[in-house]
Structure formats: C-alpha cells, structure tokens
Amino acid sequence: MPQVVQHSERTSTVRGTAFLLAAVGIVLVTINLRPPITALGPLLGQVRADTGMSGTVASLLTSLPLLVFVVFSPLAPRIGARFGLERTLGAALLLLIAGFAVRSLPSTVALFAGTVLLGIAITAGNVLMPAWIKQRHSPRSGTMTGLYTASLNLGPAAAAGLTIPLQQATGLGWRATLALWAILAVAGLLAWLPQLRRNTGEAPKARPQSTPKLWHLPLAWAVTLFFALLSLLFYTISAWLPTLFADAGMDRATAGGMVSVISIVGIPFALLAPILAARTKGQVWLTTLGTGLLAAGLLGVLLSPAHGTLAWMVILGAGQGVTTGICFALLLLRSPDTRHAAALAAMTQTVGYVLAALGPIAFGALHDATRAWTVPVLLLLVLVGVQCASGFLAGRDRLVGERAQR
C-alpha cells in the first residue's frame, strides 16, 4: 500500500510539473504574438523621419503583417500536421528571432523583409497554439485558453506602454529598440523547449490526413464572423480612437494612453471568459455579454468623447477581454478534434485579418467623407450588433465537422 501511495504522489507531481511547464510555455510564447507589430506604432514617427518614408509606405509597413496573416493562415495547419505542432511552434519562435534580427539591419528592404518574417512566425502561433491546447490539454482547455487570451492582451499593452520608456532608458535608436523585443522571443523559446520532447507529427509512413473543409458550414461561418468583427473592431479602435479623442480636445499623450487602458483592463476578462465558457454547455450568454459591453463603450464614445472617457475605455476593455476570450474558446469548443480546431483557426484568421486590414481604411474614409466621427462610430455599433447575432449562433452547443453533420 505505501508503494501505491508513493507512486500516486509521484504521478501527481509529474502531472503538476507538466501542467506548470505547459502554462509557462503558453504565456511566454503567446505574449510574443503582438509586440513585433504594436511596438512599431510608438516609433513610427522616428522611422519615417530616418528613412524618408511617406505616409502611404508607412501605412503599408503597419498593414503588412495582417496581409501575411491572410496568406499564410491557410497553410499553417498543413505544416503543423506534417512536422508536429510543438516543432512548428518552436520553429516559429526561431523565425521570430530571425525576423527581429533582419528588421534591425540598416536597410528599408530589410525593414520590410524582417516584417514579413515576423508576420509568418506570428501566423503559426495564432493558428496552431489553440490547436495544441485542444490536443494536449483538452480537459483543462478553459484554463489554458484563458492564459492564451490573457497573454494576447498583455503583449500589446506591454509594447504600447514600454517601447518609448525602453528607448529613453537605453538611449538606443529605433532599430535597436525594436530589436530589444527579441529578448522576449528568446525567453519564449526557452520556455517552449520542454514541449519539444513531446512533438506530435505524422508518423514517417503515415498517410497524410486532409485538412477539414469548413467553408461551407454555417457554424464555422458564425464562429468566423464573430472573430472577424472582433479583429476589425480591435485594429480600427487602436488606429483611430486617439485621433478621435484629440479632435474632441484631449491632449495627444492622454489620447494615446486611452488605447492602452483597453488592453490592460481586458487581461483579467480574457483570462476568465474561457474558463467560464468551458464550464457551461452553451456560451451564448458570454458572446452576448461581450458584445453588449463593446456596444456600451462605443455608445459612450459617440455621445461623450471628452467626458467620462476613462469609464468608456474600461467598459470597452472589459468587452474586448470577454469577446477575445470567448472567440478562442469557441475554436476549441466547436471543434471535435485537433485537425478541425486548426482548420477553424485558419479560417477565422484568414477572414478576420482581411477585415482587420480593411477596417481602419474604411473608418478613415468615412471620417474624411463626413468630416465627423458620428457616422464611423455608428457603423461600428452596427457591426457590433452583427457580431452579437453571429455570437448567438456560434455560442450554441454544437460541433463543426463530420460529427456535427446529422
């Protein structure tokens, strides 16, 4: 009997250690999926002054990662299935470090080439990390997805708030300051090394499984539309909200800081939403709560942009956190297996980042056409309504794929 107890204790300790290593790996890998993009924003003025880059070219530089996401998202599930999710994610971290190195070279061509490499690496993390959670930690998918989505919020908040202070503290130029974020990528790679021992790829002689075809399934489209509209809202708000507040009389430093408030407030909500989603049979109540908070925050911005602004940002942050958390939870909860989770993640992000790239452009064009912010913000409110409707369909307890077709 004592031997049985000791064996049970050892097994429990091993499982606890594996869980802790996986949790740390998820956080330190995922936290790298946004700073390579968002750290560029605070330095963009310096980049333009140093390179002589026009506003149009600078806009292309900031939109380039989104275009890379669109192109490579459909390929990521195939690569992950062929080489294994752990190895592919490890290779993505190496590519991320290489992208930082290339982008730091004193050349405009290198700046764009490094950005493409960073975009490819981030695409692999975006698509394959949810699939890996589904495969390796399905019983604890709520907790693991919560760590994933919270880290997605933590990354951009850190990059937006720390990039300029890091430059001021180190006295480095903009290229070297951007390269400092590679240190975080190295930490992510080190944290991921224990997972490489459990790589899950195809057996050498196994017949490759085809990628599930989801584009004709209404449920897959409901999940995709919910994710796509969240992406559109996030990138549009990040791009234009500081300008809207500045036009309302707020100083530009404070206006810029308001966007960081959204990401910071969203962190605990992004952590809790997947945990709650995993404990309920249906998730319509969470999709409705998240979109309702987004609508309330936008309505506050529309009616009173210069007063009560911090309250609107807190509400928007809570809404963004809930919707981000439930978005990624739905990728797992609506998928019967790892292949479908990866395919659904690829579909949502392909469509999502197309809209994310177009959203800020359309929002700015509407502002230019109307010479006011009322119509653009009203359009965002309408889109939140569409997102709420898609969430009603996506949040119902069903599965995509063959098991769901009856």
N, C-alpha and C positions, 0 to 999 in steps of 0.2 A: 504493500500500500504506500509506504513512504516514497518508493521509486516512482510510482504513478503520479503522486503529488508533485515530486520534483520535475518529472517530465512535463507535466501540465504547466508548471510555473515557467520552465524554460521555453515552452512553446508560446506561452503568453508574452514573455519578454521579447522573443524573436519577432512576434507579430507586432508588438508595440513599437519596437525599433524600426521595423519595415514601414509601418504607418508614419512614424515621425520623419524618416528619411524621405518618403514619398511626399509628405506635406511640405517639407522644406524645399524639395525639388520643384514642386508645383509653383510655390510662391516665388522662388528666385529665378525660375525660367520665365514665368508669366509676367513678372514685373519688368522684364526686358522688352515686351512686345509693343510698347508705346513710346518710351523715351527717345529712341532713334528718330522718331518723327516729330514729336512735340517739343523736343529740346531745340529744334531748329527755329521755331517761331520767335522766341525772345531775341535771337541773334540775327534774324533775317535782315534787319537794317544794316548791320555791320557787313553781312555777306554781300549785299547789294553795293554798299559803298566801296568795298575792297575789290570786287570783281567787275563793277560797272554793269551789273545785271539789270535789265529792265524789269518793270513790274510784271509784265507778261511772262517773262522767263522765270522770274521768282515764283509766280503762281504755278508754273509747270513743275518746278522743283518740289513744291509742297504737295502737289497733287500726284506726283509720280508714284509714290508708294501705294496709293489707292489703285492706280491703274495696274500696278504689278500684282496687287491682291486679286484683281478681277481675272487677269491672265493665268495666274498660277494656282489659284484655289482649286479648279477642277482637276489639276494634276497631282495635288498633294496626297489624296487618298491612295492613288495607284503607287506612288513612291513609298508611302508608309507601309502598304501591304507587301511590297516587294522586298524592302530592306528591313522592315520591322519598325514599329513606332518609336521604340527607345533610341535605336541608332539614328533614325531620321531626325528626331528632335535633337539628339546630340550633334549631328552634322549641321543642323540649322544654327545651333549656338556657335559652332566654329565659323560658319559663314557670316554670322552676325559680327563676330570679332574681326573677320577679314574685311567686312563692309566698312566698319569704323576706320580701319587702317587705310583703306583705299580712299575713303572720303576725306581723310586728313591730308592727303597729298596736295601740293600747291598747284592745282590744275582744275579748271572748270569742268573738263571732261571727267576727271577723277571724282569730282564732287557728284556728278550725275551717275557715274558708274557705281560708285560706292552706295549711293542711294538705292539703285536697283538691287544690288546685292543685299542690302538691309531689308528691302521690301520682300525679296524671295524668302529670306530667313524668317521674317515675321509671319509670312503666309503659312509656312509649315507649322509654326506654333499655334496660330489662330485656328487652323483646321484640325490638327492632329492631337493637340492636348485634350480637348473634350473626348475624342475617341479613345485616347489612352486611359482617361479616367473611367470611361464606360467599361473598358476591357479589364483593367487591373483592380479597380476599386468600386465596382458596381454596388456592393452592399452599403458603402459609405459615400455614394456619389453626391449626396446632398452636401456633406461637409467638404468634400474635395472640390466640388464645383463652386461652393461658396468661397473657398480660398482662392480659386482661379479668378472669379469675377471681382473679388475684393482687390486682388493684385492688379487686375486690369485697370481699376480706378486709381490705385496707389501710384502706378507708374507715371501716368501723365501729370498727376498732381505734383509729384516729386520733380519731374523735368521742368514743368512750368515755373515752379517756385524756387528751384535750386540752381538752375543753369547760370543765371546772371550773378548770384552770390558766389558761385564757384569760380567764375571768371574773375570777379573782383578780388577774391581771396588769393588766387594763384597768379594773377597778372598775365594769364595766357591769352593768346589770340583766339579768334572764334573757331578756327580749325582744331586747335589743340583742346579747347574747351569741349567741343562736341566729342572729341576722341576720349575724353575722360569717362564718358558713359560706357566705354568698353570694359572698364573695371567691373561694372555691374554684370556685364555679359560673362566675364571670366568667372565671377562668383557663381553665376547660374550654371555654367559648365561644370564646375567642381561639385556643385550640389547635385547635378544630374548623373555623375559618374556611377554611383551605386546602382542606378536603374539599368545601366548598360549590360550588367551581368544577367538581366532577365529579358534580353531582347526577344521580341516576338515577330519574326518574319516568316516568310514561307519556307517550308522545307525545300531543300535543293531540287528534289524531283517532283514536288507537288504541282498539280495543275493550277495555274493562277485562277482565282475567283474573279468573276466580272464585277465591276462596280455597279451597285444597285442603281437602277434608273428611277428617279423620283420626280422628274419634271412634269409628269402627267398626273400626279397625285394631289388632290385638293388639300389634304392635311399638310403635306410638305410645303405647299404654297402658302398656307396660313402661317406656318412657323417662319417661313422665309420672309413674308411681308412684315410680320411683327419685328423681326430682326432688322430688316432693311430700313424700315421707318425709324427705328431707334438710331441706326447709324447715320441716317440723313439728319435727324434732329441734333445728334451729338456734334457732328462736324459743322453744321450750319450755325448752331449756337456758339460753338467755340470760335468760329471765324468772325461773326458779325455782332455778337452781343456787346463786346467792348465798345465798338463804334456807335451802336445804338445808345448806350449809356452816356458816352461822351457827347453825342448830339443833344442829349437831354440835360446837359450841364454838368455832368460829373467829370472830375479831373481824370486824365487818361490812366494814370497809375492805379487809381482805385478801380476804374472801369475794368482794367485788365485783371486785377486781382479777383474780381467777382467770378470769373470763369473757374479759377482755382477752387473757390468755395464750393462750386457744384461738385467737382471731383472728390474733394475731401469729405464732404457730407455724404456722398454716395457710397463710401467704402463700407461702413457697417451694414447698410441696407443691401449692398451687393453680396455681402457675406451671409446674411441671414435669409435672404429670399430663396436661394436654392435649398437650404436646409429645411425650411418650411414647406417648399414645394415637394420635396422627397417624402414628406410625412403625410401628404394629403393625396387622395385619389385623383382629384381634378385640380387644376391650377387657374381656373377662370377668375377666382377671387383675387389672385395675385396679379394677373395681367390687367384686370380692371383697376385695382388699387394703384399700380404703377402708372398707367396712362392717365388716371384721374389726377394724380399728383402732378404729372407733367402739364396737364391742361390747366390746373390751378395756378402753377408757377408762371406759365406763359400768359395767362389772363392777367395776373398781377403786373407783369412786364408791360403788357398792352395798355392797361388802364393807368398805371402809376410808375413809370420807369425811374423817376428821380426820387421817389419816396417809398419807403418800405422795401428798398431794393434787396437788402440782405435777407429779408424774410422770403422774398420770391426765389432767391438763389438757394436757400435752404430747402424750400419745397421742391424746386427743380432737381436739386441734388438727391433728395430722397426718392423722387420719381425715377431719376436716371439710375440710381442704385438698384431699386426694385426691378425695373424693366431689364437692366443688364443681367442681373442675377437670374431672373426667370427665363430670359432669352436662352442662356446657355444651359439652364436646367432642362428646358424643353428639347434641346438637341438630344439629350440622353433619355429623357422620359418618353419621348415619342418614337424612339428607335429600338427595335427588337434585338440588335446586336451591334458589334463594333463597326462592321462594314457600313451599315445603314447610318450610324452616328457620324462617321467620317464623310459619307456621301451627303448627308443632310447639312453638315457644317460647311462643306464645299459649296453647296447650292445657296445656302443663306448668305455666305460671304461674297460669292460671285455677284449676286443680285444686290446685296446690301452695299457693297462698295461702289457699284455703278451709281446708285442713288446718292451715296455719300459724296462722290465726286461732283455730281450734278447739283446737289442741293445748295451749297454756298453760291454757285454761279447763278442759279435761278433766283435765289433770295436777293442777291445783289442787283440783278437785272430788274426785279420788281421794285426795289427801292429806287433805282435810277428812273424807272418809268413813272412812278407815282410821286417821287420826291418826298416820300414819307415812309414811316415804318409800319403804319397801321395795316395795310394790305399784306405785306410779307408775314407779319406775326399772325394775322388772321388765317393765312394759308397754313402756317404751322399748326394752328389749333385744329383746322380741318383734318390735317394729316394725322394728328393725334387721335382724332375720332375714328379714322380709318384703322389706325393701329389698334385701338380698343376693340373694334369689330373683329379684326383678324385674331386678336388675343382670345376672344370668346370661342372661336373655332379651334385655335391651337391649344387652348388650355383644357379641352375636354379629354377624358381618359381614353385615348386610342393610340394605335401604333401605325407607323408608315411601313411599307414593305409588304411582303407576301403574307405575313401573319395577320396583317390588318385587312387584307382583301377577302371578304367573305360574301 
